[in-house]
Amino acid sequence: MEKFSKVKEVIAAIEADAEKFYNAGNAAAGTRVRKAMQDLKVLAQEIRTEVTEKKNSAK
């Protein structure tokens, strides 16, 4: 659950930069959004691995 909470925190933190990029055309904000998306990708993979391990160990 800790990593899932981290995903929510990253999304909340990047919301302002996404707004700046899409509505104001701020390229630097776009770079920050891309980095945050990469971080989310890594977190998502870690969560997937944890879920699979937990699911398989319950059998």
C-alpha positions in Angstrom: 0.0 0.0 0.0 3.0 2.3 0.6 3.9 2.4 -3.1 0.3 2.9 -4.1 0.2 6.0 -1.9 3.5 7.2 -3.5 1.8 6.9 -6.9 -1.0 9.2 -5.7 1.5 11.7 -4.3 3.5 11.9 -7.5 0.3 12.5 -9.5 -0.8 15.2 -7.2 2.6 16.8 -7.3 2.8 16.9 -11.1 -0.7 18.3 -11.6 0.4 21.9 -11.7 3.2 21.2 -14.2 0.7 19.3 -16.4 -1.5 22.3 -16.4 1.4 24.6 -17.3 2.5 22.4 -20.1 -0.9 21.7 -21.7 -2.5 25.1 -21.2 0.5 27.5 -21.2 2.9 25.7 -23.5 5.7 25.7 -20.8 8.3 23.3 -22.2 10.2 23.0 -18.9 7.0 21.9 -17.2 6.6 19.2 -20.0 10.0 17.9 -19.1 9.0 17.6 -15.5 5.8 15.8 -16.5 7.8 13.3 -18.6 10.1 12.6 -15.7 7.2 12.1 -13.3 5.6 9.7 -15.8 8.8 7.7 -15.9 8.8 7.6 -12.1 5.2 6.4 -12.2 6.1 3.7 -14.7 8.8 2.4 -12.3 6.5 2.5 -9.3 3.7 0.7 -11.3 6.1 -2.1 -12.2 7.2 -2.5 -8.6 3.6 -2.7 -7.5 2.8 -5.3 -10.2 5.7 -7.4 -9.0 4.6 -7.1 -5.4 1.0 -8.1 -6.2 2.2 -11.1 -8.3 4.5 -12.3 -5.5 1.8 -11.9 -2.8 -0.8 -13.6 -5.0 1.5 -16.5 -5.8 2.6 -17.0 -2.2 -1.0 -17.3 -1.0 -1.5 -20.5 -3.0 
